[in-house]
Amino acid sequence: MQCPKCGSENVNINVVTDVKTVKQHHGFFWWAFFGWYWVPLKWIFLTLPALIVKLFGGRKKVVSKQRTVACCQVCGHTWDVKK
């Protein structure tokens, strides 16, 4: 493989995993039938427990994607390798 910037053949190819957390949200029907009154009541009457759950809990989903990245050892240019 050849570097598109400097033309060198000294290129390393690595697989990089990108990991991020995504907060799951409720849907329309939950908000329409249940959430519109539950969330204000929760914050009025259960403020401290709600804050604790908001800080340390919650519904989170981990999403990881893998991509192949090439790095030129001469000029340091990096690019995604198409499969």
Order of alpha helices (4+ residues) and beta strands (2+ residues): beta-alpha-alpha-beta-beta
